[in-house]
Amino acid sequence: MYTCTSVTSVIWNPYLLKDINKLQKVQDRCLALCHEPIQLDSLEKRRNDSDMCETYNILNHKYKINPDSLFQRPTRELRGHQLKLHKVQVNTNVAKHFFSHRAVDSWNNQIVYLVHVLLLLFILLDILQNKFLSYF
């Protein structure tokens, strides 16, 4: 259940309370079947974390996606971190809950320190991954 929801959360992220509760019940049933107690974050928290990782990857060109096709940069200087994004006004429910729209608020609310720590962690992971692959 964990891998399935964490991989697809960027694409399918339910916003209706009934759907969220159904998914949470499935996770709870799966956890009840385990012999040892397992502590997992809520599905909502894991989805938000996944959105933040994907936003970082898109903004830092980790995928072959132009970040400007999903996100808009502000046209003026804003308080906080330099990676803040502009949230476009939308009118439809589909657009309101689309990844690039729902991730903007969480991304912009990140503490400056946290954004820089994430940047350093991902740079270190890239370096370690490249060194590991160079041995083979």
C-alpha beads as a LAMMPS data file, in Angstrom:
LAMMPS data file: protein, C-alpha beads

136 atoms
135 bonds

1 atom types
1 bond types

-500.0 500.0 xlo xhi
-500.0 500.0 ylo yhi
-500.0 500.0 zlo zhi

Masses

1 110.0

Atoms # bond

1 1 1 0.000 0.000 0.000
2 1 1 2.808 2.424 0.859
3 1 1 4.607 2.177 -2.461
4 1 1 1.446 2.324 -4.500
5 1 1 0.181 5.495 -2.842
6 1 1 3.556 7.211 -2.702
7 1 1 4.332 6.614 -6.375
8 1 1 0.948 7.681 -7.701
9 1 1 0.265 10.526 -5.282
10 1 1 1.540 13.192 -7.650
11 1 1 -0.837 12.032 -10.366
12 1 1 -3.817 10.961 -8.314
13 1 1 -4.285 12.950 -5.138
14 1 1 -7.885 12.762 -3.894
15 1 1 -9.341 15.961 -2.507
16 1 1 -12.787 14.709 -1.524
17 1 1 -12.976 13.722 2.131
18 1 1 -14.811 10.469 1.347
19 1 1 -12.002 9.337 -0.978
20 1 1 -9.296 10.312 1.508
21 1 1 -11.070 8.387 4.278
22 1 1 -11.456 5.299 2.066
23 1 1 -7.740 5.266 1.291
24 1 1 -6.841 5.781 4.932
25 1 1 -9.087 2.835 5.892
26 1 1 -7.336 0.608 3.356
27 1 1 -3.966 1.591 4.798
28 1 1 -5.211 0.961 8.345
29 1 1 -6.525 -2.494 7.377
30 1 1 -3.191 -3.393 5.780
31 1 1 -1.305 -2.231 8.865
32 1 1 -3.615 -4.292 11.079
33 1 1 -2.593 -7.424 9.161
34 1 1 1.084 -6.903 10.007
35 1 1 2.530 -8.983 12.809
36 1 1 4.636 -6.132 14.143
37 1 1 3.321 -2.607 14.700
38 1 1 4.363 -0.196 11.967
39 1 1 4.188 3.559 12.341
40 1 1 3.494 5.360 9.076
41 1 1 2.758 9.002 8.445
42 1 1 -0.737 9.812 7.285
43 1 1 -1.447 9.517 3.594
44 1 1 -1.974 13.271 3.414
45 1 1 1.473 13.984 4.872
46 1 1 3.160 11.472 2.572
47 1 1 1.378 12.958 -0.442
48 1 1 2.521 16.449 0.532
49 1 1 6.102 15.213 0.985
50 1 1 5.944 13.548 -2.418
51 1 1 4.648 16.776 -3.985
52 1 1 7.568 18.700 -2.467
53 1 1 10.118 16.201 -3.812
54 1 1 8.581 16.275 -7.279
55 1 1 8.440 20.078 -7.247
56 1 1 12.119 20.178 -6.333
57 1 1 12.995 17.683 -9.076
58 1 1 11.047 19.612 -11.703
59 1 1 12.450 23.008 -10.705
60 1 1 16.007 21.644 -10.735
61 1 1 15.687 19.955 -14.142
62 1 1 15.900 16.395 -12.821
63 1 1 13.281 15.438 -15.414
64 1 1 13.006 16.308 -19.074
65 1 1 10.221 18.759 -18.278
66 1 1 10.445 22.490 -18.690
67 1 1 9.616 23.911 -15.232
68 1 1 8.020 26.949 -16.879
69 1 1 5.383 24.698 -18.420
70 1 1 4.106 23.751 -14.936
71 1 1 5.127 26.612 -12.653
72 1 1 5.408 30.373 -12.972
73 1 1 8.168 32.335 -11.293
74 1 1 7.160 35.616 -9.648
75 1 1 7.867 38.734 -11.667
76 1 1 9.073 40.634 -8.589
77 1 1 11.190 39.943 -5.500
78 1 1 9.272 38.131 -2.725
79 1 1 10.096 37.563 0.939
80 1 1 11.417 34.155 1.889
81 1 1 13.437 31.840 -0.293
82 1 1 14.459 32.642 -3.857
83 1 1 12.640 29.607 -5.247
84 1 1 9.131 30.884 -4.498
85 1 1 6.519 30.287 -7.159
86 1 1 3.605 32.379 -8.395
87 1 1 0.165 30.821 -7.931
88 1 1 -2.051 31.355 -10.946
89 1 1 -5.755 31.959 -10.365
90 1 1 -7.907 29.114 -11.705
91 1 1 -11.656 28.551 -11.795
92 1 1 -12.240 24.828 -12.282
93 1 1 -11.985 22.069 -9.671
94 1 1 -9.708 20.062 -11.940
95 1 1 -7.231 22.937 -12.196
96 1 1 -7.481 23.725 -8.448
97 1 1 -6.369 20.220 -7.523
98 1 1 -3.839 19.721 -10.314
99 1 1 -0.285 19.005 -9.123
100 1 1 1.312 22.265 -10.246
101 1 1 -1.406 24.320 -8.551
102 1 1 -1.704 22.420 -5.257
103 1 1 2.078 22.200 -4.746
104 1 1 2.672 25.969 -4.927
105 1 1 1.302 26.835 -1.465
106 1 1 3.237 24.088 0.305
107 1 1 6.391 24.938 -1.619
108 1 1 6.146 28.649 -0.856
109 1 1 5.484 27.984 2.834
110 1 1 8.693 26.031 3.255
111 1 1 11.176 27.678 5.587
112 1 1 14.190 29.155 3.816
113 1 1 16.512 26.952 5.850
114 1 1 14.615 23.821 4.888
115 1 1 14.792 24.661 1.185
116 1 1 18.566 25.116 1.397
117 1 1 18.976 21.901 3.382
118 1 1 16.969 20.048 0.731
119 1 1 19.148 21.544 -1.981
120 1 1 22.299 20.368 -0.210
121 1 1 20.896 16.902 0.449
122 1 1 19.954 16.374 -3.177
123 1 1 23.367 17.622 -4.330
124 1 1 25.052 15.193 -1.920
125 1 1 22.833 12.354 -3.110
126 1 1 23.758 13.110 -6.716
127 1 1 27.460 13.109 -5.833
128 1 1 27.204 9.853 -3.888
129 1 1 25.165 8.223 -6.633
130 1 1 27.694 9.232 -9.290
131 1 1 30.599 7.947 -7.196
132 1 1 28.789 4.677 -6.513
133 1 1 28.036 4.161 -10.203
134 1 1 31.631 4.939 -11.142
135 1 1 32.788 1.806 -9.284
136 1 1 30.859 -0.444 -11.673

Bonds

1 1 1 2
2 1 2 3
3 1 3 4
4 1 4 5
5 1 5 6
6 1 6 7
7 1 7 8
8 1 8 9
9 1 9 10
10 1 10 11
11 1 11 12
12 1 12 13
13 1 13 14
14 1 14 15
15 1 15 16
16 1 16 17
17 1 17 18
18 1 18 19
19 1 19 20
20 1 20 21
21 1 21 22
22 1 22 23
23 1 23 24
24 1 24 25
25 1 25 26
26 1 26 27
27 1 27 28
28 1 28 29
29 1 29 30
30 1 30 31
31 1 31 32
32 1 32 33
33 1 33 34
34 1 34 35
35 1 35 36
36 1 36 37
37 1 37 38
38 1 38 39
39 1 39 40
40 1 40 41
41 1 41 42
42 1 42 43
43 1 43 44
44 1 44 45
45 1 45 46
46 1 46 47
47 1 47 48
48 1 48 49
49 1 49 50
50 1 50 51
51 1 51 52
52 1 52 53
53 1 53 54
54 1 54 55
55 1 55 56
56 1 56 57
57 1 57 58
58 1 58 59
59 1 59 60
60 1 60 61
61 1 61 62
62 1 62 63
63 1 63 64
64 1 64 65
65 1 65 66
66 1 66 67
67 1 67 68
68 1 68 69
69 1 69 70
70 1 70 71
71 1 71 72
72 1 72 73
73 1 73 74
74 1 74 75
75 1 75 76
76 1 76 77
77 1 77 78
78 1 78 79
79 1 79 80
80 1 80 81
81 1 81 82
82 1 82 83
83 1 83 84
84 1 84 85
85 1 85 86
86 1 86 87
87 1 87 88
88 1 88 89
89 1 89 90
90 1 90 91
91 1 91 92
92 1 92 93
93 1 93 94
94 1 94 95
95 1 95 96
96 1 96 97
97 1 97 98
98 1 98 99
99 1 99 100
100 1 100 101
101 1 101 102
102 1 102 103
103 1 103 104
104 1 104 105
105 1 105 106
106 1 106 107
107 1 107 108
108 1 108 109
109 1 109 110
110 1 110 111
111 1 111 112
112 1 112 113
113 1 113 114
114 1 114 115
115 1 115 116
116 1 116 117
117 1 117 118
118 1 118 119
119 1 119 120
120 1 120 121
121 1 121 122
122 1 122 123
123 1 123 124
124 1 124 125
125 1 125 126
126 1 126 127
127 1 127 128
128 1 128 129
129 1 129 130
130 1 130 131
131 1 131 132
132 1 132 133
133 1 133 134
134 1 134 135
135 1 135 136
